[in-house]
Amino acid sequence: MTDRLRVVIATPLADDLVAMMAEREPRLDIVHEPDLMPPASADWMVKRDRDADAQSRYERYVDSGEALFGVPDQSGTALARTIRANPDLRWVHTIPAGGGAQVRAADLTREELDRVVFTTSAGVHAQPLSEFALFGVLAGLKQLPRLRAAQSRHEWAERDPMGSITETTVAVVGLGGIGRRTAALLAGLGMTVIGVHRREVEAEGVSRIEPVERLGDVLAEVDAVVLALPATDATHHLLGADALRRAKPGLTVVNVGRGTTIDESALVAAIGDGRVGSATLDVTEVEPLPADSPLWDLPEVVIAPHTAAISPHEPRRIAELFVDNARRLLDGEELRNVVNTVEFY
């Protein structure tokens, strides 16, 4: 336990939310210099170009905190620099639900990883991402790629039958907060949901849970797959050529996790031979998606620029989560959403 905590706001945040944090937890000494950061907006990942003098000011600013709200400049390199410059830093709260990837990118030593606790905003994004997952599943079920292609040709297409929600089986891969909310939403509409997870968990609406090692078997029986996975060594290219080779023809693919979980070359090939009929991607392996990626030109693919989690209420919910964790830290309680610094999720 400790009496007070000096918090530096290291990422854009509206003044009224800073005031809310101070009001809800009076033991916080909050430092906020918005002129050193981009204007607060829905996009947390915007960076500010600074001249050398302003950059030096920003670094002194973030180096003065015992806790950071946000990773400096959303950069692993900047995070490592401030951890090494500030021995008093105790806690860093990352803005993304998958903030473990930022911690991993910092390439910290084990001593540094043990000295600072890292938390994420997991849970805040579950509802908007589950809605985007539903959109992607319905896009495949109701043949959005075929309709868009026919419309672009000004063609009144053949009146082919469409799938029905109550006859659709979906695999949700990754049953964290986002995956569980997605499973509940899909099942609530009448779909059959199979969970794919590395261990048994309680998940509303899931008919059964299969181990990750059986992903290929699961893809052979489902109509759609939703990936809601973090970026770790174990999840890298989990949806790759081997798994897709076993997929039921016309599989719908939706990714609301991290782009590295899909082998994009294998996905393009599977679209080409009909094993995948629709792909809705909020994330890609490289972001922004390079202009020469074949994904841009495939009518079967819908690409969102990593925006599916953004909602007007996101900043407040993240600020409220931070305040709750700050209270827990001050009271000596266990923090929520602590990053696993071995697997970085």
Disulfide bonds with the S-S distance in Angstrom:
none
